[in-house]
Amino acid sequence: MSGEAYIRRADEALEETYEPPMSLSAYVDLVLERPGSAAHASKYLLAAIEAAGTRSVVEEGERKERYRFFDDPHNDGEHAILGNTEVLNAFVDDLRSIAARRGKEEKILWLDGPTATGKSELKRCLINGLREYSKTDAGRRYTVEWNIAGTDASPGMTYGDVSAPDEDDWYVSPVQAHPLSVFPESVREELLAELNAALDDHIPVHLDTHLDPFSREAYDHLEEQYRRKNADELFSAVTDGKHLRVKNFVVDVGQGIGVLHSEDDGSPKERLVGSWMAGMLQQLDSRGRKNPQAFSYDGVLSQGNGLLTIIEDAAQHADLLQKLLNVPDEGTVKLDKGIGMDLDTQMIIISNPDLEAQLNQHAEMEGSDPLKALKRRLDKHEFTYLTNLSLEAELLRRELTNETAIWEADRYEEIESMLQEPVDISVRGVDGTVRTREIAPHAIEAAALYAVGSRLDIDALPPGLDLVDKALIYDRGYLLDGDERRYRDEFDFGEPTDGIGGIPVTYTRDVIADLLHEETERRHSSLAVEDVIMPRDVLNAMVDGFDDAPVFSPNERTEYENRLVPVKNHVFSCQESDVIDAIMRDKRVDEATVEEYIEHVYAWVEGEPIENDRGEFVDPDPLKMKVFEIKHLGRFDEDDYDGSDPTDGVEAFRAEKIITALNRHAWRNRDEDFRVSDVDPREIPVIRTVLGSHDWDDVRRTYEDFDPGQWDDPPSGTETESIKTRTLKNLQEMFEYSAASAELTSRHVMGQVSYRWD
C-alpha cells in the first residue's frame, strides 16, 4: 500500500472518531435520544466494561463468566489480565453499586496484591478500553468549549497564551466539564428526569456537578456583559453558538483519565488538582481574587474529572489518601480556600501489600486510630498469583514471546494442547550470530506447573491427592479417577490460601531467558541438540536459582524445593505418554469405529434398530460390539460372552459406563432451552481413557523384539531401529516436536523404561 493510501486510511479513522462541534440544544436532543451519552463517571465506566461482553472460563475448578473488557480486546490482548476473574467480577459489582447509588458511592476502590499479579495490566486495560469505547457511537464523551472574544476588551479565555483571541479562538474546559452542568440546577433536574425516563437501564444518570471554575469564569463574564446590554434571553445569549459549543473528545490520560504515577512529586495540592501560575494572575482580570484561568489543572483529579482517577503504587502517595476523603463523600475539591471544583470521577488506588502495613501502623489505637476514617472508605479487592496451570503457561509464553492472543477453546483438550506446545525463540550470541532455540514440548507446562504448585495450599489436601492433582482440578475442573471424572465440588480443600505467595512469573521468565542465552554441550551423533531447552532443564534451573534470588526467604526456598518431585513425575508421565502414543500410532482406533460402536450400544440398550449403509433398519450387531470391547477397550475376553451375546458384566458395563456417561455429558452440555448439540464420543470417560491410549504392556505385546536399552544407538536392521525411526517422525507430526527435541525426549523416556523392561 502506498504512502498516500495510508494517509487516507488515517483520515478515515479520525473522521470516524470525532464529531464536529454542536450547539447546546443539539446536544440536549442527542442525549434525550441516546441517554447513555450523558452518563456519570461510574455508570460510563460500567457501560464500557459491559459493552465488551463476557466469556466463560474455568478457574480454580469452577466455571465462571468473565468480562472480555479485561482481556484488553481493543489492544489485541497485549495487556490482558489473566485469571483473577472472581476479583474482577467483584470489582464490577462494586462499580455497579456505586453507579446506582446503593450506599457505596463514598467508597474508593482499592486494588491490592503482590507484584506481577496483573494490577498494572488492569490500569492499562482501563485506559485502552475507555479510549476505544469513547470512539464508538454508544460511548461518545462530550464537554464544552468557550469563546468570549468580542464581548469587551478582556484578554479572553486562556490558560497559557495571553495574546488577544480572535473570533475563532475556542478554549475547551480543562477538566472535561459535563455539558449539562451549564444549565441552572432546577432546569437540569427536569432535563435529567426526562432523560432517565427514556433510559432503558436500571441505573439512572446522576449529575451533581456544577460548572468547573474555568468555565464558570467564562459563563459569569458573558452573563455580566449581556446583563449590561439588557439582553432579554440571558441564558440563550450566554450559551449562543458563538460563545459555547459542545464537542466530543476521545478519553485518554489527561482527558477524563487521571493517573498519578509513583514517581510524580509536588505538594499534595499540585498532585491532586494543579497549581497557580503566578505570572498569569498579574495579567488576567481577576476582579480582586485569584482567576481560575491562571490555574494549571494538571493534577490527577483535574485530569480524571468526568471519568476515572487512578493512583498507582499508592504507598508512594499515602499522604494524599486522607486528603481524598471528601472527594467521594462530597464530590468536590478546592483549588484554594476561595475556589472549589465539583468532581465526577471514579477513584481507584493500586498498591502492593506495603500500603496495608502503612494503614495499620496505628491499629493498636483502635477507636483513636487516625486512619480509621480512611480505611472505612477503602473497598479492597485483592489480586493473587495465578492458580490455573493453563493461565500461568499462557502468561509465561506472553512474557517470553510477546504473544498477545487470548487462549479460548470450546473443550479443555484444545487448551491442554496449547500449554504443551513448544516455543521457538531467536537469540543473538556474543559473536553476533542469530540462532533459534527451542523450548521443548512440556517445558513451558513444567515451569508453569511448578510455579502454580508453589502457590497452592496443600495442608488440607484430601487423602490420595498431591499438589499436581489439585493443580489439574483447578485448571480443568475435574480429575480422572479411572473411568470417572471427579469434579471440583466433590473435593473439600478447606479454606485455602491459594495464590497469596509462591514463585512469581517474573522469576520463571528470567530463569528461562537466561537458559536461552546459555551455551550447552549436548550432542547426539550428527544431530545438534544443544539448542533445545528441555522440561528438566527449566525445573532444575528454577531450583538452582533460589539461593541467589533475594525475593525468596530461606523457608520459602526449602518449601519450594520439596514440591519439585511430584511436578517432575507428572512432566515425565506426559513425555512418556507422548512417546507411547507415537510408538502405537498405527494401532489407534479411528473415530468412525468408535462412533459405530456407540451407535450399536445405544440401539442395543434401547432395543431399537439402526440404519445401515443401504438405508435398511437392522438390529445392532453383537459381534461388532464384542470385537470392539475385547480388542480396543481391553475390558473383556472370550469368557465374558456366550458366543456373541454379552454376560451380565458386559451388559452392566454398556449401560453404566457407556450410556449413563453419554446421557450425563448430554445433560451437562444442554443449552438454556434444554436442547443438546452433537455429543462428542471422546467426552465419555471410558472411551477417552482407553481410545488411543496404550501402555508399555501393549508395546511389549505388539513388538516382541523391541529393546528400549538399544534406543540411543539401535543396531541396523532391528525392530528397535524401525520403531525409533517411526516414533521420532510421529512425535514431530503428532505433537510438534522438532527432530532434536524428539530425540532428547525419547532418549530420556527410554532411559527410565529400560531399567524396568526386563
ABEGO torsion letter per residue (X at the ends): XBAAAAAAAAAAAAAAABBBBBBAAAAAAAAAABAAAABBAAAAAAAAAAAAEBBBBBBGGBBBBBBAAAAGAAAGGAABBBEGAAAAAAAAAAAAAAAAGAGAAABBBBBBEBBGAGAAAAAAAAAAAAAAAAABAAABBBBBBBBABGABABAEBBBGBABBBBAABBBBBAAGBBAAAABBAAAAAAAAAAAAAABBBABBBBBABBBBAAAAAAAAAAAAAAAAAGBABAAAAAABAAABBBBBBBBBBGBGBBBBBAABBEBAAAAAAEBBBAAAAAABBAGGBBBAAABAGABAAAAABGBBBBBBGAAAAAAAAAAAAAAAAAGBBBABAABBBBBBBBBBBBBBAAAAAAAAAAAAAEAABAAAAAAAABBBBBBBBBABAAAAAAAAAAAAAGBABBBBBABAAAAAAAAABBBBBBBBBAAGBBBBBBBBBGAAAAAAAAAAAAABBAAABBBGBBAAAAAAAAAAGBBBBEABBBBAAABBAEBBABGABEBBAAAAAAAAAAAAABBBABBBEABBAAABBBAAAAAAAAAAAAAABAABBAAAAAAAAAAAAAAAAAAAAAAAAAAAAAAAAAABBBAAAAAAAAAAAAAAAAGBBBBBAAGBBBBBBAAAAAAAAAAAAGABBAAABBEABBBAAAAAAAAAAAAAAAAAAAAAABBAAGBBBBBBAAABAAAAAABGBBBAAAAAAABAABBAAAAABBBBGBAAAAAAAAAAAAAAAAAGBBAAAAAAAAAAAAAAAAAAAX
